Amino acid sequence: MLLSPEKTLFIRGTVPVLLLSDAPVHALLPVLAAPDGAVPRCDGWSIVARLTLCVVDGPGEAGLVVPAMAAPVIDGTGGTPEMANWCADSEQAGGAVVLSLDELPEELDWAHLLGSGTARGGFVPSLP
């Protein structure tokens, strides 16, 4: 299923993050419980991050495609907020943290996102 790039936010970092809003896979992802900041792995899910498309694939028919080139990217590393850099971060980390929310936050409050019980997702490994 195609997810509009306006409903995503790619965040660069040592472990990059992909925030999703109003995603069709929201209910299929596990409820995120990471109050200590340790994000659990999303078993059965994988990610393929490319410059033009980002595919998040889940068990069975679950999954989505994001037109990555048109999606917003912000930088948490002090570098350049470009999709190519986010993809490189994802490759180096072996995946990305994928968080599904009802709506994208206006401000990033990691403690709230990881401990509120409203986010779903976790660390999603890259396909080998």
CNS distance restraints for C-alpha pairs under 8 A (distance, minus, plus):
assign (resid   1 and name CA) (resid  24 and name CA) 7.60 0.50 0.50
assign (resid   1 and name CA) (resid  63 and name CA) 6.56 0.50 0.50
assign (resid   1 and name CA) (resid  64 and name CA) 4.64 0.50 0.50
assign (resid   1 and name CA) (resid  65 and name CA) 6.08 0.50 0.50
assign (resid   2 and name CA) (resid  64 and name CA) 5.62 0.50 0.50
assign (resid   2 and name CA) (resid  65 and name CA) 4.84 0.50 0.50
assign (resid   2 and name CA) (resid  66 and name CA) 6.09 0.50 0.50
assign (resid   2 and name CA) (resid  67 and name CA) 7.98 0.50 0.50
assign (resid   3 and name CA) (resid   7 and name CA) 6.97 0.50 0.50
assign (resid   3 and name CA) (resid  23 and name CA) 6.85 0.50 0.50
assign (resid   3 and name CA) (resid  64 and name CA) 6.45 0.50 0.50
assign (resid   3 and name CA) (resid  65 and name CA) 6.02 0.50 0.50
assign (resid   3 and name CA) (resid  66 and name CA) 5.28 0.50 0.50
assign (resid   3 and name CA) (resid  67 and name CA) 7.69 0.50 0.50
assign (resid   4 and name CA) (resid   8 and name CA) 7.38 0.50 0.50
assign (resid   4 and name CA) (resid  66 and name CA) 6.51 0.50 0.50
assign (resid   4 and name CA) (resid  67 and name CA) 7.22 0.50 0.50
assign (resid   5 and name CA) (resid   9 and name CA) 7.88 0.50 0.50
assign (resid   5 and name CA) (resid  66 and name CA) 6.05 0.50 0.50
assign (resid   5 and name CA) (resid  67 and name CA) 6.00 0.50 0.50
assign (resid   5 and name CA) (resid  68 and name CA) 6.79 0.50 0.50
assign (resid   5 and name CA) (resid  70 and name CA) 6.09 0.50 0.50
assign (resid   5 and name CA) (resid  71 and name CA) 4.50 0.50 0.50
assign (resid   5 and name CA) (resid  72 and name CA) 7.32 0.50 0.50
assign (resid   6 and name CA) (resid  71 and name CA) 6.45 0.50 0.50
assign (resid   6 and name CA) (resid  72 and name CA) 7.50 0.50 0.50
assign (resid   7 and name CA) (resid  20 and name CA) 5.90 0.50 0.50
assign (resid   7 and name CA) (resid  21 and name CA) 5.10 0.50 0.50
assign (resid   7 and name CA) (resid  22 and name CA) 7.03 0.50 0.50
assign (resid   7 and name CA) (resid  23 and name CA) 7.84 0.50 0.50
assign (resid   7 and name CA) (resid 103 and name CA) 7.87 0.50 0.50
assign (resid   7 and name CA) (resid 104 and name CA) 7.26 0.50 0.50
assign (resid   8 and name CA) (resid  18 and name CA) 6.94 0.50 0.50
assign (resid   8 and name CA) (resid  19 and name CA) 5.45 0.50 0.50
assign (resid   8 and name CA) (resid  20 and name CA) 4.70 0.50 0.50
assign (resid   8 and name CA) (resid  21 and name CA) 6.33 0.50 0.50
assign (resid   8 and name CA) (resid  71 and name CA) 6.52 0.50 0.50
assign (resid   8 and name CA) (resid  72 and name CA) 7.08 0.50 0.50
assign (resid   8 and name CA) (resid 104 and name CA) 7.50 0.50 0.50
assign (resid   9 and name CA) (resid  18 and name CA) 5.82 0.50 0.50
assign (resid   9 and name CA) (resid  19 and name CA) 5.04 0.50 0.50
assign (resid   9 and name CA) (resid  20 and name CA) 6.78 0.50 0.50
assign (resid   9 and name CA) (resid  71 and name CA) 6.76 0.50 0.50
assign (resid   9 and name CA) (resid  72 and name CA) 5.45 0.50 0.50
assign (resid   9 and name CA) (resid  73 and name CA) 6.03 0.50 0.50
assign (resid   9 and name CA) (resid  74 and name CA) 7.54 0.50 0.50
assign (resid   9 and name CA) (resid 104 and name CA) 7.77 0.50 0.50
assign (resid  10 and name CA) (resid  16 and name CA) 7.48 0.50 0.50
assign (resid  10 and name CA) (resid  17 and name CA) 5.93 0.50 0.50
assign (resid  10 and name CA) (resid  18 and name CA) 4.67 0.50 0.50
assign (resid  10 and name CA) (resid  19 and name CA) 6.41 0.50 0.50
assign (resid  10 and name CA) (resid  71 and name CA) 7.34 0.50 0.50
assign (resid  10 and name CA) (resid  72 and name CA) 6.22 0.50 0.50
assign (resid  10 and name CA) (resid  73 and name CA) 4.63 0.50 0.50
assign (resid  10 and name CA) (resid  74 and name CA) 6.36 0.50 0.50
assign (resid  10 and name CA) (resid  83 and name CA) 7.98 0.50 0.50
assign (resid  10 and name CA) (resid  86 and name CA) 7.28 0.50 0.50
assign (resid  11 and name CA) (resid  16 and name CA) 5.72 0.50 0.50
assign (resid  11 and name CA) (resid  17 and name CA) 5.01 0.50 0.50
assign (resid  11 and name CA) (resid  18 and name CA) 6.27 0.50 0.50
assign (resid  11 and name CA) (resid  19 and name CA) 7.90 0.50 0.50
assign (resid  11 and name CA) (resid  73 and name CA) 5.75 0.50 0.50
assign (resid  11 and name CA) (resid  74 and name CA) 5.00 0.50 0.50
assign (resid  11 and name CA) (resid  75 and name CA) 5.78 0.50 0.50
assign (resid  11 and name CA) (resid  76 and name CA) 6.58 0.50 0.50
assign (resid  11 and name CA) (resid  86 and name CA) 7.26 0.50 0.50
assign (resid  12 and name CA) (resid  16 and name CA) 4.82 0.50 0.50
assign (resid  12 and name CA) (resid  17 and name CA) 6.65 0.50 0.50
assign (resid  12 and name CA) (resid  73 and name CA) 7.29 0.50 0.50
assign (resid  12 and name CA) (resid  74 and name CA) 6.25 0.50 0.50
assign (resid  12 and name CA) (resid  75 and name CA) 4.73 0.50 0.50
assign (resid  12 and name CA) (resid  76 and name CA) 5.30 0.50 0.50
assign (resid  12 and name CA) (resid  77 and name CA) 6.47 0.50 0.50
assign (resid  12 and name CA) (resid  81 and name CA) 7.07 0.50 0.50
assign (resid  12 and name CA) (resid  85 and name CA) 7.46 0.50 0.50
assign (resid  12 and name CA) (resid  86 and name CA) 5.30 0.50 0.50
assign (resid  12 and name CA) (resid  89 and name CA) 6.88 0.50 0.50
assign (resid  13 and name CA) (resid  17 and name CA) 7.43 0.50 0.50
assign (resid  13 and name CA) (resid  75 and name CA) 6.98 0.50 0.50
assign (resid  13 and name CA) (resid  76 and name CA) 5.31 0.50 0.50
assign (resid  13 and name CA) (resid  77 and name CA) 5.41 0.50 0.50
assign (resid  13 and name CA) (resid  86 and name CA) 7.79 0.50 0.50
assign (resid  13 and name CA) (resid  89 and name CA) 6.68 0.50 0.50
assign (resid  14 and name CA) (resid  77 and name CA) 7.58 0.50 0.50
assign (resid  14 and name CA) (resid  89 and name CA) 6.35 0.50 0.50
assign (resid  14 and name CA) (resid  93 and name CA) 6.76 0.50 0.50
assign (resid  15 and name CA) (resid  89 and name CA) 6.75 0.50 0.50
assign (resid  15 and name CA) (resid  90 and name CA) 6.77 0.50 0.50
assign (resid  15 and name CA) (resid  93 and name CA) 5.61 0.50 0.50
assign (resid  15 and name CA) (resid  95 and name CA) 7.57 0.50 0.50
assign (resid  15 and name CA) (resid  96 and name CA) 5.92 0.50 0.50
assign (resid  15 and name CA) (resid  97 and name CA) 6.98 0.50 0.50
assign (resid  16 and name CA) (resid  86 and name CA) 6.71 0.50 0.50
assign (resid  16 and name CA) (resid  89 and name CA) 6.17 0.50 0.50
assign (resid  16 and name CA) (resid  90 and name CA) 5.94 0.50 0.50
assign (resid  16 and name CA) (resid  93 and name CA) 7.72 0.50 0.50
assign (resid  16 and name CA) (resid  95 and name CA) 7.82 0.50 0.50
assign (resid  16 and name CA) (resid  96 and name CA) 5.11 0.50 0.50
assign (resid  16 and name CA) (resid  97 and name CA) 6.26 0.50 0.50
assign (resid  17 and name CA) (resid  96 and name CA) 5.53 0.50 0.50
assign (resid  17 and name CA) (resid  97 and name CA) 4.62 0.50 0.50
assign (resid  17 and name CA) (resid  98 and name CA) 5.84 0.50 0.50
assign (resid  17 and name CA) (resid  99 and name CA) 7.48 0.50 0.50
assign (resid  18 and name CA) (resid  96 and name CA) 6.99 0.50 0.50
assign (resid  18 and name CA) (resid  97 and name CA) 6.18 0.50 0.50
assign (resid  18 and name CA) (resid  98 and name CA) 4.80 0.50 0.50
assign (resid  18 and name CA) (resid  99 and name CA) 6.27 0.50 0.50
assign (resid  19 and name CA) (resid  98 and name CA) 6.03 0.50 0.50
assign (resid  19 and name CA) (resid  99 and name CA) 4.95 0.50 0.50
assign (resid  19 and name CA) (resid 100 and name CA) 5.93 0.50 0.50
assign (resid  19 and name CA) (resid 101 and name CA) 7.30 0.50 0.50
assign (resid  19 and name CA) (resid 104 and name CA) 7.16 0.50 0.50
assign (resid  20 and name CA) (resid  98 and name CA) 7.49 0.50 0.50
assign (resid  20 and name CA) (resid  99 and name CA) 6.10 0.50 0.50
assign (resid  20 and name CA) (resid 100 and name CA) 4.60 0.50 0.50
assign (resid  20 and name CA) (resid 101 and name CA) 6.02 0.50 0.50
assign (resid  20 and name CA) (resid 103 and name CA) 7.69 0.50 0.50
assign (resid  20 and name CA) (resid 104 and name CA) 7.05 0.50 0.50
assign (resid  21 and name CA) (resid 100 and name CA) 5.83 0.50 0.50
assign (resid  21 and name CA) (resid 101 and name CA) 4.94 0.50 0.50
assign (resid  21 and name CA) (resid 102 and name CA) 5.28 0.50 0.50
assign (resid  21 and name CA) (resid 103 and name CA) 4.61 0.50 0.50
assign (resid  21 and name CA) (resid 104 and name CA) 5.60 0.50 0.50
assign (resid  22 and name CA) (resid  26 and name CA) 7.20 0.50 0.50
assign (resid  22 and name CA) (resid 100 and name CA) 7.56 0.50 0.50
assign (resid  22 and name CA) (resid 101 and name CA) 6.67 0.50 0.50
assign (resid  22 and name CA) (resid 102 and name CA) 5.29 0.50 0.50
assign (resid  22 and name CA) (resid 103 and name CA) 6.29 0.50 0.50
assign (resid  23 and name CA) (resid 100 and name CA) 6.74 0.50 0.50
assign (resid  23 and name CA) (resid 101 and name CA) 7.85 0.50 0.50
assign (resid  24 and name CA) (resid  64 and name CA) 7.75 0.50 0.50
assign (resid  25 and name CA) (resid  29 and name CA) 6.46 0.50 0.50
assign (resid  25 and name CA) (resid  62 and name CA) 6.40 0.50 0.50
assign (resid  25 and name CA) (resid  63 and name CA) 6.44 0.50 0.50
assign (resid  25 and name CA) (resid  64 and name CA) 7.42 0.50 0.50
assign (resid  26 and name CA) (resid 100 and name CA) 5.71 0.50 0.50
assign (resid  26 and name CA) (resid 101 and name CA) 7.39 0.50 0.50
assign (resid  26 and name CA) (resid 120 and name CA) 6.63 0.50 0.50
assign (resid  27 and name CA) (resid 120 and name CA) 7.80 0.50 0.50
assign (resid  28 and name CA) (resid  62 and name CA) 7.47 0.50 0.50
assign (resid  29 and name CA) (resid  42 and name CA) 7.68 0.50 0.50
assign (resid  29 and name CA) (resid 100 and name CA) 7.86 0.50 0.50
assign (resid  29 and name CA) (resid 120 and name CA) 5.55 0.50 0.50
assign (resid  29 and name CA) (resid 121 and name CA) 5.19 0.50 0.50
assign (resid  30 and name CA) (resid  42 and name CA) 7.27 0.50 0.50
assign (resid  30 and name CA) (resid 120 and name CA) 5.39 0.50 0.50
assign (resid  30 and name CA) (resid 121 and name CA) 5.45 0.50 0.50
assign (resid  30 and name CA) (resid 122 and name CA) 7.69 0.50 0.50
assign (resid  31 and name CA) (resid 117 and name CA) 6.62 0.50 0.50
assign (resid  31 and name CA) (resid 118 and name CA) 7.19 0.50 0.50
assign (resid  31 and name CA) (resid 119 and name CA) 6.29 0.50 0.50
assign (resid  31 and name CA) (resid 120 and name CA) 4.30 0.50 0.50
assign (resid  31 and name CA) (resid 121 and name CA) 6.33 0.50 0.50
assign (resid  32 and name CA) (resid  39 and name CA) 7.69 0.50 0.50
assign (resid  32 and name CA) (resid  40 and name CA) 7.74 0.50 0.50
assign (resid  32 and name CA) (resid 114 and name CA) 6.76 0.50 0.50
assign (resid  32 and name CA) (resid 115 and name CA) 7.75 0.50 0.50
assign (resid  32 and name CA) (resid 117 and name CA) 6.17 0.50 0.50
assign (resid  32 and name CA) (resid 118 and name CA) 7.50 0.50 0.50
assign (resid  32 and name CA) (resid 119 and name CA) 5.62 0.50 0.50
assign (resid  32 and name CA) (resid 120 and name CA) 4.73 0.50 0.50
assign (resid  32 and name CA) (resid 121 and name CA) 5.59 0.50 0.50
assign (resid  32 and name CA) (resid 122 and name CA) 6.41 0.50 0.50
assign (resid  33 and name CA) (resid  39 and name CA) 7.58 0.50 0.50
assign (resid  33 and name CA) (resid  40 and name CA) 7.83 0.50 0.50
assign (resid  33 and name CA) (resid 114 and name CA) 6.58 0.50 0.50
assign (resid  33 and name CA) (resid 115 and name CA) 6.23 0.50 0.50
assign (resid  33 and name CA) (resid 117 and name CA) 6.30 0.50 0.50
assign (resid  34 and name CA) (resid  38 and name CA) 5.45 0.50 0.50
assign (resid  34 and name CA) (resid  39 and name CA) 5.42 0.50 0.50
assign (resid  34 and name CA) (resid  40 and name CA) 7.22 0.50 0.50
assign (resid  34 and name CA) (resid 114 and name CA) 5.14 0.50 0.50
assign (resid  34 and name CA) (resid 115 and name CA) 5.73 0.50 0.50
assign (resid  35 and name CA) (resid 111 and name CA) 7.08 0.50 0.50
assign (resid  35 and name CA) (resid 114 and name CA) 5.67 0.50 0.50
assign (resid  35 and name CA) (resid 115 and name CA) 4.33 0.50 0.50
assign (resid  36 and name CA) (resid 115 and name CA) 7.91 0.50 0.50
assign (resid  37 and name CA) (resid 111 and name CA) 7.49 0.50 0.50
assign (resid  37 and name CA) (resid 114 and name CA) 6.50 0.50 0.50
assign (resid  39 and name CA) (resid  97 and name CA) 7.74 0.50 0.50
assign (resid  39 and name CA) (resid 114 and name CA) 7.78 0.50 0.50
assign (resid  39 and name CA) (resid 122 and name CA) 5.62 0.50 0.50
assign (resid  39 and name CA) (resid 123 and name CA) 6.32 0.50 0.50
assign (resid  40 and name CA) (resid 122 and name CA) 5.34 0.50 0.50
assign (resid  40 and name CA) (resid 123 and name CA) 5.99 0.50 0.50
assign (resid  41 and name CA) (resid 122 and name CA) 5.35 0.50 0.50
assign (resid  41 and name CA) (resid 123 and name CA) 4.45 0.50 0.50
assign (resid  41 and name CA) (resid 124 and name CA) 6.17 0.50 0.50
assign (resid  41 and name CA) (resid 125 and name CA) 7.83 0.50 0.50
assign (resid  42 and name CA) (resid 121 and name CA) 6.44 0.50 0.50
assign (resid  42 and name CA) (resid 122 and name CA) 5.19 0.50 0.50
assign (resid  42 and name CA) (resid 123 and name CA) 5.55 0.50 0.50
assign (resid  42 and name CA) (resid 124 and name CA) 5.38 0.50 0.50
assign (resid  42 and name CA) (resid 125 and name CA) 7.93 0.50 0.50
assign (resid  43 and name CA) (resid 124 and name CA) 7.68 0.50 0.50
assign (resid  44 and name CA) (resid  58 and name CA) 5.90 0.50 0.50
assign (resid  44 and name CA) (resid  59 and name CA) 5.51 0.50 0.50
assign (resid  45 and name CA) (resid  56 and name CA) 7.17 0.50 0.50
assign (resid  45 and name CA) (resid  57 and name CA) 5.54 0.50 0.50
assign (resid  45 and name CA) (resid  58 and name CA) 4.28 0.50 0.50
assign (resid  45 and name CA) (resid  59 and name CA) 6.40 0.50 0.50
assign (resid  45 and name CA) (resid 124 and name CA) 5.90 0.50 0.50
assign (resid  45 and name CA) (resid 125 and name CA) 7.24 0.50 0.50
assign (resid  46 and name CA) (resid  56 and name CA) 5.89 0.50 0.50
assign (resid  46 and name CA) (resid  57 and name CA) 5.23 0.50 0.50
assign (resid  46 and name CA) (resid  58 and name CA) 6.51 0.50 0.50
assign (resid  46 and name CA) (resid  95 and name CA) 7.81 0.50 0.50
assign (resid  46 and name CA) (resid 124 and name CA) 5.30 0.50 0.50
assign (resid  46 and name CA) (resid 125 and name CA) 5.15 0.50 0.50
assign (resid  46 and name CA) (resid 126 and name CA) 5.46 0.50 0.50
assign (resid  46 and name CA) (resid 127 and name CA) 5.91 0.50 0.50
assign (resid  47 and name CA) (resid  54 and name CA) 7.22 0.50 0.50
assign (resid  47 and name CA) (resid  55 and name CA) 5.60 0.50 0.50
assign (resid  47 and name CA) (resid  56 and name CA) 4.55 0.50 0.50
assign (resid  47 and name CA) (resid  57 and name CA) 6.14 0.50 0.50
assign (resid  47 and name CA) (resid  95 and name CA) 6.56 0.50 0.50
assign (resid  47 and name CA) (resid  96 and name CA) 7.52 0.50 0.50
assign (resid  47 and name CA) (resid 124 and name CA) 6.17 0.50 0.50
assign (resid  47 and name CA) (resid 125 and name CA) 6.08 0.50 0.50
assign (resid  47 and name CA) (resid 126 and name CA) 4.77 0.50 0.50
assign (resid  47 and name CA) (resid 127 and name CA) 6.24 0.50 0.50
assign (resid  48 and name CA) (resid  54 and name CA) 5.72 0.50 0.50
assign (resid  48 and name CA) (resid  55 and name CA) 5.10 0.50 0.50
assign (resid  48 and name CA) (resid  56 and name CA) 6.62 0.50 0.50
assign (resid  48 and name CA) (resid 126 and name CA) 5.78 0.50 0.50
assign (resid  48 and name CA) (resid 127 and name CA) 6.25 0.50 0.50
assign (resid  49 and name CA) (resid  53 and name CA) 6.65 0.50 0.50
assign (resid  49 and name CA) (resid  54 and name CA) 4.52 0.50 0.50
assign (resid  49 and name CA) (resid  55 and name CA) 6.48 0.50 0.50
assign (resid  49 and name CA) (resid  87 and name CA) 5.54 0.50 0.50
assign (resid  49 and name CA) (resid  90 and name CA) 7.09 0.50 0.50
assign (resid  49 and name CA) (resid  91 and name CA) 7.92 0.50 0.50
assign (resid  49 and name CA) (resid 126 and name CA) 7.82 0.50 0.50
assign (resid  50 and name CA) (resid  54 and name CA) 5.65 0.50 0.50
assign (resid  50 and name CA) (resid  68 and name CA) 7.48 0.50 0.50
assign (resid  50 and name CA) (resid  84 and name CA) 7.72 0.50 0.50
assign (resid  50 and name CA) (resid  87 and name CA) 6.07 0.50 0.50
assign (resid  51 and name CA) (resid  68 and name CA) 6.29 0.50 0.50
assign (resid  51 and name CA) (resid  69 and name CA) 5.97 0.50 0.50
assign (resid  51 and name CA) (resid  83 and name CA) 5.98 0.50 0.50
assign (resid  51 and name CA) (resid  84 and name CA) 5.64 0.50 0.50
assign (resid  51 and name CA) (resid  87 and name CA) 6.77 0.50 0.50
assign (resid  52 and name CA) (resid  67 and name CA) 5.99 0.50 0.50
assign (resid  52 and name CA) (resid  68 and name CA) 5.10 0.50 0.50
assign (resid  52 and name CA) (resid  69 and name CA) 4.78 0.50 0.50
assign (resid  53 and name CA) (resid  65 and name CA) 6.66 0.50 0.50
assign (resid  53 and name CA) (resid  66 and name CA) 5.64 0.50 0.50
assign (resid  53 and name CA) (resid  67 and name CA) 4.75 0.50 0.50
assign (resid  53 and name CA) (resid  68 and name CA) 4.71 0.50 0.50
assign (resid  53 and name CA) (resid  69 and name CA) 6.89 0.50 0.50
assign (resid  54 and name CA) (resid  65 and name CA) 5.72 0.50 0.50
assign (resid  54 and name CA) (resid  66 and name CA) 5.13 0.50 0.50
assign (resid  54 and name CA) (resid  67 and name CA) 6.61 0.50 0.50
assign (resid  54 and name CA) (resid  68 and name CA) 5.70 0.50 0.50
assign (resid  55 and name CA) (resid  63 and name CA) 7.37 0.50 0.50
assign (resid  55 and name CA) (resid  64 and name CA) 5.89 0.50 0.50
assign (resid  55 and name CA) (resid  65 and name CA) 4.57 0.50 0.50
assign (resid  55 and name CA) (resid  66 and name CA) 6.46 0.50 0.50
assign (resid  56 and name CA) (resid  63 and name CA) 5.39 0.50 0.50
assign (resid  56 and name CA) (resid  64 and name CA) 5.39 0.50 0.50
assign (resid  56 and name CA) (resid  65 and name CA) 6.45 0.50 0.50
assign (resid  57 and name CA) (resid  62 and name CA) 6.33 0.50 0.50
assign (resid  57 and name CA) (resid  63 and name CA) 4.24 0.50 0.50
assign (resid  57 and name CA) (resid  64 and name CA) 6.50 0.50 0.50
assign (resid  58 and name CA) (resid  62 and name CA) 4.73 0.50 0.50
assign (resid  58 and name CA) (resid  63 and name CA) 5.10 0.50 0.50
assign (resid  59 and name CA) (resid  63 and name CA) 7.87 0.50 0.50
assign (resid  66 and name CA) (resid  71 and name CA) 7.81 0.50 0.50
assign (resid  67 and name CA) (resid  71 and name CA) 6.66 0.50 0.50
assign (resid  68 and name CA) (resid  83 and name CA) 7.11 0.50 0.50
assign (resid  69 and name CA) (resid  83 and name CA) 6.57 0.50 0.50
assign (resid  73 and name CA) (resid  81 and name CA) 5.48 0.50 0.50
assign (resid  73 and name CA) (resid  82 and name CA) 6.13 0.50 0.50
assign (resid  73 and name CA) (resid  83 and name CA) 6.43 0.50 0.50
assign (resid  73 and name CA) (resid  86 and name CA) 7.74 0.50 0.50
assign (resid  74 and name CA) (resid  81 and name CA) 5.03 0.50 0.50
assign (resid  74 and name CA) (resid  82 and name CA) 7.74 0.50 0.50
assign (resid  75 and name CA) (resid  79 and name CA) 6.35 0.50 0.50
assign (resid  75 and name CA) (resid  80 and name CA) 6.44 0.50 0.50
assign (resid  75 and name CA) (resid  81 and name CA) 4.76 0.50 0.50
assign (resid  80 and name CA) (resid  85 and name CA) 7.33 0.50 0.50
assign (resid  81 and name CA) (resid  85 and name CA) 7.06 0.50 0.50
assign (resid  81 and name CA) (resid  86 and name CA) 7.62 0.50 0.50
assign (resid  82 and name CA) (resid  86 and name CA) 6.50 0.50 0.50
assign (resid  83 and name CA) (resid  87 and name CA) 6.15 0.50 0.50
assign (resid  84 and name CA) (resid  88 and name CA) 6.27 0.50 0.50
assign (resid  85 and name CA) (resid  89 and name CA) 6.14 0.50 0.50
assign (resid  86 and name CA) (resid  90 and name CA) 6.20 0.50 0.50
assign (resid  87 and name CA) (resid  91 and name CA) 6.19 0.50 0.50
assign (resid  88 and name CA) (resid  92 and name CA) 6.13 0.50 0.50
assign (resid  89 and name CA) (resid  93 and name CA) 6.09 0.50 0.50
assign (resid  90 and name CA) (resid  94 and name CA) 5.93 0.50 0.50
assign (resid  90 and name CA) (resid  95 and name CA) 4.94 0.50 0.50
assign (resid  90 and name CA) (resid  96 and name CA) 5.60 0.50 0.50
assign (resid  90 and name CA) (resid 126 and name CA) 7.68 0.50 0.50
assign (resid  91 and name CA) (resid  95 and name CA) 6.29 0.50 0.50
assign (resid  91 and name CA) (resid 126 and name CA) 7.26 0.50 0.50
assign (resid  94 and name CA) (resid 125 and name CA) 5.73 0.50 0.50
assign (resid  94 and name CA) (resid 126 and name CA) 5.44 0.50 0.50
assign (resid  95 and name CA) (resid 123 and name CA) 6.98 0.50 0.50
assign (resid  95 and name CA) (resid 124 and name CA) 5.56 0.50 0.50
assign (resid  95 and name CA) (resid 125 and name CA) 4.05 0.50 0.50
assign (resid  95 and name CA) (resid 126 and name CA) 4.40 0.50 0.50
assign (resid  96 and name CA) (resid 123 and name CA) 5.63 0.50 0.50
assign (resid  96 and name CA) (resid 124 and name CA) 5.46 0.50 0.50
assign (resid  96 and name CA) (resid 125 and name CA) 6.49 0.50 0.50
assign (resid  96 and name CA) (resid 126 and name CA) 7.58 0.50 0.50
assign (resid  97 and name CA) (resid 121 and name CA) 7.48 0.50 0.50
assign (resid  97 and name CA) (resid 122 and name CA) 5.34 0.50 0.50
assign (resid  97 and name CA) (resid 123 and name CA) 4.17 0.50 0.50
assign (resid  97 and name CA) (resid 124 and name CA) 5.83 0.50 0.50
assign (resid  98 and name CA) (resid 121 and name CA) 5.52 0.50 0.50
assign (resid  98 and name CA) (resid 122 and name CA) 5.60 0.50 0.50
assign (resid  98 and name CA) (resid 123 and name CA) 6.22 0.50 0.50
assign (resid  98 and name CA) (resid 124 and name CA) 6.42 0.50 0.50
assign (resid  99 and name CA) (resid 119 and name CA) 6.20 0.50 0.50
assign (resid  99 and name CA) (resid 120 and name CA) 5.58 0.50 0.50
assign (resid  99 and name CA) (resid 121 and name CA) 4.75 0.50 0.50
assign (resid  99 and name CA) (resid 122 and name CA) 6.34 0.50 0.50
assign (resid 100 and name CA) (resid 119 and name CA) 5.67 0.50 0.50
assign (resid 100 and name CA) (resid 120 and name CA) 5.09 0.50 0.50
assign (resid 100 and name CA) (resid 121 and name CA) 6.13 0.50 0.50
assign (resid 101 and name CA) (resid 118 and name CA) 6.94 0.50 0.50
assign (resid 101 and name CA) (resid 119 and name CA) 5.15 0.50 0.50
assign (resid 101 and name CA) (resid 120 and name CA) 6.78 0.50 0.50
assign (resid 102 and name CA) (resid 119 and name CA) 7.95 0.50 0.50
assign (resid 108 and name CA) (resid 113 and name CA) 7.97 0.50 0.50
assign (resid 109 and name CA) (resid 113 and name CA) 6.20 0.50 0.50
assign (resid 110 and name CA) (resid 114 and name CA) 5.90 0.50 0.50
assign (resid 111 and name CA) (resid 115 and name CA) 5.86 0.50 0.50
assign (resid 111 and name CA) (resid 116 and name CA) 7.93 0.50 0.50
assign (resid 112 and name CA) (resid 116 and name CA) 5.26 0.50 0.50
assign (resid 113 and name CA) (resid 117 and name CA) 7.85 0.50 0.50
assign (resid 113 and name CA) (resid 118 and name CA) 7.61 0.50 0.50
assign (resid 113 and name CA) (resid 119 and name CA) 6.30 0.50 0.50
assign (resid 114 and name CA) (resid 119 and name CA) 7.17 0.50 0.50
